[in-house]
Amino acid sequence: MELFNEYKNGLNFLTIESFDLYNSIDDRIALKKILNTLFSAEDEIFCYFRREEDLTTDEELVDLKKSIFTRFGSLGSEFKYIFKIDERRFDAIGKLKLKEDLANAIIEMWKCFYSFSFFIPINGLTFEEYEDYLDVKGVDDIYGKKHVYDSLTRFICNKEVGGGGLVITSDVRISLDLA
C-alpha cells in the first residue's frame, strides 16, 4: 500500500493505492485497520453505490448481495435504488448502522459494487435529505468533493475505479499509520 497526501482547492485528498482486497489478506487487514481508525461502532454511515462490480465472480456476487442486504435489513439501516436500468446497472444509496463488523461490511460492499462511496453525515443530515440532495445536485461527484464542500460530511471515502485504491476527501488533514 502506498499513501499520497495532496491539498488543493481547499480540500485534502489522501490516496491509498496499490492494494488488492480480492487476493491479499495483508491488504484486507490493512484496510480494516484504516477503517477502524476512521469510523467507530456507533457511527451511522451513508453510502452511494453504482452498479455491480465486474471483477467479482457471479457466484461470489450472489453470496455478497445476500450478506449485504441482510445487513441493510437490520434495524436502523436502509437501501434504496434511485435509478435502475436492470439488476446489474443502477445508482443506489444506503444508510448503515452497525454496532460491530463495519470493516467487513465495507469490504463486502467494496467487492460487490463498481463505484462505492461512504461517509458519516453531519449537521443532522437525514437519509431522506441525502436522497433529495442527490436529486437536486446530481450523483456525479468526483471523489465526493461536493459532499464535503456542501457540509454533508467532514470526510468521504471513495473506491477508485478498478478497486485498487481508496481516496479520502476531507476538509481536514487526515493522517494514517499503515505500519
Backbone as CSV, one residue per row, in Angstrom:
resi,resn,N_x,N_y,N_z,CA_x,CA_y,CA_z,C_x,C_y,C_z
1,MET,0.842,-1.185,0.000,0.000,0.000,0.000,0.883,1.243,0.000
2,GLU,0.443,2.225,-0.747,1.166,3.482,-0.811,0.213,4.624,-0.464
3,LEU,0.713,5.611,0.290,-0.073,6.776,0.694,0.417,8.021,-0.022
4,PHE,-0.539,8.819,-0.513,-0.240,10.105,-1.116,-1.200,11.130,-0.528
5,ASN,-0.675,12.248,-0.075,-1.499,13.301,0.501,-1.366,14.541,-0.367
6,GLU,-2.503,15.139,-0.729,-2.491,16.318,-1.587,-3.533,17.310,-1.074
7,TYR,-3.192,18.586,-1.150,-4.125,19.642,-0.765,-4.365,20.518,-1.991
8,LYS,-5.642,20.680,-2.369,-5.968,21.585,-3.468,-7.422,22.033,-3.373
9,ASN,-7.646,23.254,-3.780,-8.986,23.852,-3.785,-9.682,23.751,-2.429
10,GLY,-8.912,23.900,-1.358,-9.479,23.901,-0.018,-9.807,22.540,0.549
11,LEU,-9.414,21.472,-0.139,-9.698,20.115,0.337,-8.424,19.295,0.404
12,ASN,-8.447,18.322,1.298,-7.358,17.353,1.410,-7.782,16.067,0.711
13,PHE,-6.845,15.480,-0.020,-7.077,14.211,-0.706,-5.993,13.233,-0.249
14,LEU,-6.411,12.253,0.523,-5.499,11.207,0.952,-5.793,9.987,0.083
15,THR,-4.823,9.587,-0.714,-4.990,8.458,-1.626,-4.164,7.287,-1.132
16,ILE,-4.817,6.159,-1.027,-4.166,4.919,-0.643,-4.243,4.024,-1.867
17,GLU,-3.086,3.720,-2.447,-3.054,2.979,-3.702,-2.341,1.642,-3.555
18,SER,-2.444,0.890,-4.627,-1.706,-0.370,-4.783,-2.068,-1.393,-3.717
19,PHE,-3.362,-1.656,-3.593,-3.746,-2.766,-2.725,-4.757,-3.644,-3.442
20,ASP,-4.874,-4.865,-2.981,-5.695,-5.869,-3.634,-6.555,-6.582,-2.589
21,LEU,-7.796,-6.150,-2.469,-8.701,-6.764,-1.498,-9.166,-8.146,-1.932
22,TYR,-9.024,-8.442,-3.203,-9.513,-9.707,-3.729,-8.564,-10.867,-3.418
23,ASN,-7.253,-10.594,-3.413,-6.279,-11.682,-3.314,-5.279,-11.562,-2.174
24,SER,-5.271,-10.459,-1.450,-4.252,-10.259,-0.417,-4.872,-10.084,0.967
25,ILE,-4.641,-11.045,1.831,-5.130,-10.949,3.210,-4.458,-9.788,3.928
26,ASP,-3.171,-9.533,3.643,-2.469,-8.411,4.274,-3.132,-7.076,3.921
27,ASP,-3.546,-6.926,2.670,-4.209,-5.682,2.258,-5.590,-5.545,2.905
28,ARG,-6.308,-6.657,3.042,-7.613,-6.607,3.723,-7.431,-6.200,5.185
29,ILE,-6.438,-6.758,5.839,-6.174,-6.415,7.241,-5.776,-4.943,7.362
30,ALA,-4.936,-4.458,6.458,-4.513,-3.053,6.486,-5.708,-2.122,6.258
31,LEU,-6.598,-2.479,5.316,-7.773,-1.637,5.085,-8.696,-1.651,6.306
32,LYS,-8.856,-2.786,6.942,-9.676,-2.851,8.157,-9.113,-1.946,9.245
33,LYS,-7.797,-1.912,9.365,-7.160,-1.033,10.343,-7.472,0.436,10.027
34,ILE,-7.389,0.791,8.758,-7.706,2.160,8.334,-9.161,2.489,8.651
35,LEU,-10.064,1.599,8.287,-11.492,1.838,8.521,-11.799,1.947,10.009
36,ASN,-11.168,1.128,10.815,-11.396,1.190,12.263,-10.804,2.444,12.885
37,THR,-9.842,3.065,12.207,-9.308,4.353,12.650,-10.290,5.484,12.317
38,LEU,-10.922,5.398,11.146,-11.808,6.468,10.674,-13.218,6.397,11.254
39,PHE,-13.685,5.204,11.541,-15.076,5.008,11.960,-15.132,4.293,13.303
40,SER,-16.191,4.589,14.062,-16.411,3.865,15.317,-17.697,3.045,15.197
41,ALA,-17.890,2.143,16.128,-19.035,1.229,16.078,-20.374,1.957,16.142
42,GLU,-20.398,3.149,16.717,-21.662,3.872,16.874,-22.025,4.724,15.666
43,ASP,-21.114,4.863,14.704,-21.346,5.751,13.567,-22.446,5.236,12.652
44,GLU,-23.235,6.173,12.166,-24.190,5.897,11.106,-23.487,6.286,9.803
45,ILE,-23.476,5.382,8.833,-22.760,5.587,7.584,-23.766,5.712,6.441
46,PHE,-23.598,6.734,5.609,-24.368,6.847,4.376,-23.478,6.364,3.244
47,CYS,-24.073,5.691,2.258,-23.328,5.113,1.149,-23.980,5.487,-0.180
48,TYR,-23.157,5.544,-1.210,-23.625,5.699,-2.580,-23.017,4.555,-3.389
49,PHE,-23.828,3.892,-4.187,-23.393,2.747,-4.975,-23.747,2.957,-6.445
50,ARG,-22.878,2.470,-7.325,-23.195,2.450,-8.755,-22.833,1.085,-9.309
51,ARG,-23.759,0.401,-9.805,-23.728,-0.896,-10.485,-22.865,-1.947,-9.804
52,GLU,-23.091,-3.182,-10.210,-22.340,-4.300,-9.660,-20.925,-4.320,-10.221
53,GLU,-20.034,-4.855,-9.438,-18.621,-4.969,-9.821,-18.435,-6.067,-10.861
54,ASP,-17.610,-5.801,-11.886,-17.298,-6.795,-12.917,-16.178,-7.739,-12.499
55,LEU,-15.338,-7.317,-11.562,-14.161,-8.098,-11.192,-14.477,-9.242,-10.233
56,THR,-15.682,-9.252,-9.685,-16.090,-10.276,-8.729,-16.868,-11.357,-9.479
57,THR,-16.625,-12.608,-9.154,-17.319,-13.699,-9.845,-18.816,-13.646,-9.548
58,ASP,-19.612,-14.178,-10.469,-21.066,-14.193,-10.274,-21.455,-14.956,-9.018
59,GLU,-20.771,-16.065,-8.750,-21.066,-16.869,-7.555,-20.800,-16.060,-6.281
60,GLU,-19.662,-15.361,-6.251,-19.340,-14.556,-5.073,-20.305,-13.379,-4.936
61,LEU,-20.722,-12.789,-6.072,-21.683,-11.684,-6.020,-22.988,-12.106,-5.349
62,VAL,-23.451,-13.298,-5.642,-24.683,-13.801,-5.021,-24.519,-13.851,-3.506
63,ASP,-23.397,-14.405,-3.037,-23.144,-14.500,-1.600,-22.987,-13.113,-0.965
64,LEU,-22.264,-12.218,-1.647,-22.065,-10.859,-1.125,-23.389,-10.120,-1.003
65,LYS,-24.211,-10.200,-2.058,-25.501,-9.492,-2.024,-26.383,-10.010,-0.898
66,LYS,-26.366,-11.314,-0.684,-27.164,-11.877,0.407,-26.714,-11.298,1.749
67,SER,-25.419,-11.275,1.980,-24.882,-10.741,3.231,-25.151,-9.239,3.362
68,ILE,-24.915,-8.509,2.283,-25.099,-7.046,2.308,-26.549,-6.686,2.567
69,PHE,-27.462,-7.317,1.848,-28.868,-6.959,2.022,-29.417,-7.441,3.362
70,THR,-28.804,-8.456,3.945,-29.155,-8.832,5.314,-28.756,-7.706,6.260
71,ARG,-27.562,-7.150,6.051,-27.111,-6.017,6.878,-28.038,-4.812,6.711
72,PHE,-28.414,-4.516,5.464,-29.291,-3.370,5.226,-30.714,-3.627,5.725
73,GLY,-31.036,-4.870,5.966,-32.345,-5.200,6.517,-32.395,-5.060,8.028
74,SER,-31.257,-4.793,8.655,-31.237,-4.687,10.112,-31.823,-3.350,10.571
75,LEU,-32.168,-3.288,11.829,-32.794,-2.116,12.425,-31.934,-0.867,12.230
76,GLY,-32.543,0.187,11.708,-31.844,1.452,11.531,-31.094,1.577,10.225
77,SER,-31.101,0.541,9.391,-30.395,0.573,8.115,-31.393,0.597,6.967
78,GLU,-30.981,1.189,5.836,-31.861,1.285,4.672,-31.041,1.150,3.396
79,PHE,-31.688,0.708,2.314,-31.102,0.653,0.978,-32.176,1.071,0.006
80,LYS,-31.826,1.959,-0.931,-32.843,2.443,-1.861,-32.222,2.698,-3.231
81,TYR,-32.868,2.158,-4.264,-32.458,2.458,-5.635,-32.952,3.853,-5.987
82,ILE,-32.075,4.677,-6.550,-32.511,5.997,-7.007,-32.591,6.051,-8.531
83,PHE,-31.966,5.069,-9.194,-32.061,4.916,-10.641,-31.697,3.475,-10.944
84,LYS,-32.515,2.811,-11.752,-32.256,1.399,-12.004,-32.556,1.071,-13.462
85,ILE,-31.540,0.567,-14.173,-31.725,0.099,-15.538,-32.118,-1.374,-15.509
86,ASP,-31.355,-2.151,-14.755,-31.640,-3.574,-14.565,-30.976,-4.019,-13.266
87,GLU,-30.904,-5.330,-13.043,-30.377,-5.846,-11.779,-28.896,-5.539,-11.558
88,ARG,-28.156,-5.318,-12.637,-26.708,-5.085,-12.515,-26.313,-3.631,-12.661
89,ARG,-27.174,-2.815,-13.284,-26.829,-1.412,-13.541,-27.828,-0.500,-12.828
90,PHE,-27.305,0.308,-11.900,-28.167,1.131,-11.059,-27.344,2.151,-10.299
91,ASP,-28.022,3.128,-9.739,-27.487,4.015,-8.710,-28.336,3.770,-7.478
92,ALA,-27.695,3.679,-6.338,-28.431,3.409,-5.098,-27.739,4.116,-3.937
93,ILE,-28.509,4.302,-2.875,-27.959,4.873,-1.649,-28.319,3.951,-0.483
94,GLY,-27.544,4.071,0.560,-27.805,3.248,1.731,-27.455,3.982,3.009
95,LYS,-28.100,3.574,4.050,-27.785,4.044,5.404,-27.501,2.795,6.214
96,LEU,-26.319,2.768,6.817,-25.892,1.578,7.539,-25.582,1.949,8.974
97,LYS,-26.202,1.239,9.884,-25.945,1.449,11.304,-25.614,0.089,11.905
98,LEU,-24.321,-0.142,12.079,-23.864,-1.416,12.613,-23.185,-1.188,13.947
99,LYS,-23.445,-2.036,14.862,-22.786,-1.942,16.156,-21.408,-2.598,16.117
100,GLU,-21.207,-3.460,15.144,-19.931,-4.174,15.033,-19.715,-4.575,13.584
101,ASP,-18.507,-4.968,13.277,-18.183,-5.550,11.978,-18.315,-4.578,10.804
102,LEU,-18.152,-3.278,11.052,-18.258,-2.291,9.979,-17.200,-2.528,8.905
103,ALA,-15.967,-2.817,9.299,-14.894,-3.001,8.326,-15.201,-4.151,7.369
104,ASN,-15.712,-5.269,7.881,-16.070,-6.385,6.992,-17.227,-6.013,6.078
105,ALA,-18.190,-5.251,6.580,-19.307,-4.803,5.739,-18.796,-3.921,4.601
106,ILE,-17.875,-3.015,4.894,-17.316,-2.128,3.874,-16.577,-2.955,2.818
107,ILE,-15.797,-3.931,3.241,-15.061,-4.766,2.288,-16.017,-5.574,1.414
108,GLU,-17.090,-6.083,1.983,-18.085,-6.792,1.174,-18.687,-5.862,0.121
109,MET,-19.048,-4.641,0.522,-19.634,-3.695,-0.424,-18.610,-3.288,-1.477
110,TRP,-17.353,-3.157,-1.067,-16.266,-2.821,-1.991,-16.203,-3.852,-3.124
111,LYS,-16.305,-5.120,-2.756,-16.208,-6.189,-3.737,-17.480,-6.331,-4.581
112,CYS,-18.599,-5.880,-4.062,-19.882,-6.066,-4.732,-20.222,-4.935,-5.716
113,PHE,-19.808,-3.704,-5.409,-20.231,-2.558,-6.213,-19.057,-1.928,-6.956
114,TYR,-19.285,-1.577,-8.200,-18.265,-0.987,-9.064,-17.804,0.368,-8.546
115,SER,-18.756,1.197,-8.182,-18.463,2.511,-7.618,-19.099,2.557,-6.236
116,PHE,-18.341,3.043,-5.264,-18.799,2.972,-3.889,-18.160,4.100,-3.089
117,SER,-18.998,4.903,-2.451,-18.529,5.977,-1.569,-19.288,5.868,-0.254
118,PHE,-18.635,6.267,0.843,-19.301,6.178,2.141,-18.763,7.253,3.066
119,PHE,-19.652,7.724,3.960,-19.293,8.838,4.835,-20.183,8.874,6.062
120,ILE,-19.739,9.637,7.060,-20.532,9.900,8.254,-21.238,11.234,8.030
121,PRO,-22.566,11.257,8.008,-23.265,12.528,7.803,-23.103,13.451,9.019
122,ILE,-23.109,14.758,8.756,-23.025,15.746,9.832,-24.179,16.726,9.693
123,ASN,-24.284,17.636,10.632,-25.292,18.699,10.621,-26.720,18.166,10.571
124,GLY,-26.930,17.005,11.177,-28.280,16.449,11.265,-28.846,15.952,9.949
125,LEU,-27.991,15.716,8.949,-28.454,15.245,7.642,-29.200,13.922,7.790
126,THR,-30.426,13.880,7.290,-31.206,12.645,7.317,-31.035,11.899,5.999
127,PHE,-31.414,10.644,5.992,-31.337,9.828,4.788,-32.221,10.406,3.685
128,GLU,-33.406,10.887,4.057,-34.320,11.482,3.082,-33.735,12.771,2.506
129,GLU,-33.071,13.568,3.341,-32.428,14.790,2.858,-31.267,14.455,1.918
130,TYR,-30.555,13.388,2.207,-29.470,12.967,1.321,-30.019,12.571,-0.052
131,GLU,-31.114,11.848,-0.056,-31.750,11.480,-1.318,-32.171,12.737,-2.080
132,ASP,-32.776,13.703,-1.389,-33.173,14.973,-2.024,-31.959,15.722,-2.558
133,TYR,-30.866,15.728,-1.791,-29.629,16.388,-2.206,-29.144,15.819,-3.539
134,LEU,-29.104,14.489,-3.648,-28.643,13.850,-4.880,-29.593,14.125,-6.030
135,ASP,-30.886,14.236,-5.733,-31.869,14.549,-6.765,-31.631,15.954,-7.332
136,VAL,-31.277,16.892,-6.469,-31.059,18.282,-6.893,-29.656,18.476,-7.472
137,LYS,-28.638,17.990,-6.776,-27.239,18.232,-7.162,-26.697,17.226,-8.172
138,GLY,-27.361,16.078,-8.298,-26.880,15.031,-9.191,-25.938,14.074,-8.474
139,VAL,-25.724,12.928,-9.092,-24.918,11.883,-8.465,-23.449,11.948,-8.874
140,ASP,-23.132,12.692,-9.921,-21.738,12.782,-10.360,-20.980,13.746,-9.468
141,ASP,-20.057,13.201,-8.693,-19.298,13.985,-7.722,-17.936,13.324,-7.557
142,ILE,-16.989,13.737,-8.381,-15.674,13.114,-8.380,-15.032,13.242,-7.002
143,TYR,-14.714,12.092,-6.427,-14.095,11.979,-5.101,-14.919,12.621,-3.990
144,GLY,-16.211,12.853,-4.209,-17.081,13.361,-3.155,-16.823,14.800,-2.756
145,LYS,-16.204,15.574,-3.650,-15.867,16.964,-3.314,-17.097,17.774,-2.921
146,LYS,-18.198,17.623,-3.662,-19.413,18.396,-3.342,-19.954,18.019,-1.968
147,HIS,-19.819,16.750,-1.598,-20.296,16.307,-0.291,-19.599,17.081,0.835
148,VAL,-18.292,17.282,0.678,-17.520,17.997,1.703,-17.761,19.497,1.595
149,TYR,-17.710,20.049,0.379,-17.960,21.486,0.186,-19.327,21.905,0.718
150,ASP,-20.333,21.044,0.520,-21.700,21.371,0.932,-22.007,20.951,2.366
151,SER,-20.985,20.591,3.113,-21.078,20.260,4.545,-22.028,19.104,4.853
152,LEU,-22.018,18.088,3.990,-22.744,16.860,4.312,-21.913,15.983,5.239
153,THR,-20.585,16.169,5.181,-19.658,15.341,5.926,-18.331,16.072,6.088
154,ARG,-17.514,15.613,7.018,-16.146,16.137,7.168,-15.205,15.410,6.229
155,PHE,-15.525,14.121,5.939,-14.704,13.352,5.000,-15.565,12.285,4.341
156,ILE,-15.155,11.904,3.136,-15.851,10.860,2.389,-14.817,9.924,1.789
157,CYS,-15.090,8.631,1.866,-14.192,7.606,1.331,-14.749,7.144,-0.013
158,ASN,-13.851,7.058,-1.008,-14.259,6.737,-2.372,-13.406,5.596,-2.930
159,LYS,-14.064,4.557,-3.388,-13.378,3.464,-4.072,-12.957,3.969,-5.449
160,GLU,-11.670,3.801,-5.773,-11.220,4.166,-7.110,-11.691,3.112,-8.111
161,VAL,-11.872,3.530,-9.358,-12.273,2.611,-10.411,-11.250,1.486,-10.484
162,GLY,-11.737,0.266,-10.529,-10.862,-0.898,-10.539,-10.618,-1.464,-9.154
163,GLY,-10.925,-0.684,-8.135,-10.848,-1.185,-6.767,-9.475,-1.236,-6.145
164,GLY,-8.440,-0.715,-6.815,-7.088,-0.791,-6.280,-6.671,0.398,-5.464
165,GLY,-7.624,1.278,-5.143,-7.268,2.451,-4.369,-8.464,3.036,-3.641
166,LEU,-8.143,3.793,-2.610,-9.148,4.487,-1.802,-8.728,5.951,-1.733
167,VAL,-9.655,6.854,-2.042,-9.396,8.284,-1.924,-10.294,8.823,-0.822
168,ILE,-9.677,9.458,0.171,-10.426,10.078,1.266,-10.350,11.582,1.053
169,THR,-11.494,12.183,0.769,-11.591,13.622,0.562,-12.093,14.234,1.860
170,SER,-11.394,15.278,2.349,-11.774,15.830,3.641,-11.493,17.327,3.720
171,ASP,-12.103,17.945,4.728,-11.849,19.365,4.973,-10.747,19.563,6.013
172,VAL,-10.206,18.458,6.513,-9.076,18.485,7.464,-8.041,17.461,7.000
173,ARG,-6.828,17.644,7.419,-5.777,16.692,7.068,-5.957,15.421,7.906
174,ILE,-5.986,14.279,7.237,-6.112,13.002,7.910,-4.775,12.287,7.814
175,SER,-4.281,11.839,8.953,-3.027,11.083,8.985,-3.331,9.641,9.351
176,LEU,-2.751,8.737,8.609,-2.935,7.306,8.873,-1.584,6.642,8.986
177,ASP,-1.515,5.670,9.867,-0.293,4.876,10.046,-0.556,3.493,9.462
178,LEU,0.141,3.154,8.401,-0.047,1.847,7.782,0.882,0.777,8.350
179,ALA,1.745,1.176,9.290,2.695,0.197,9.856,2.011,-0.760,10.791
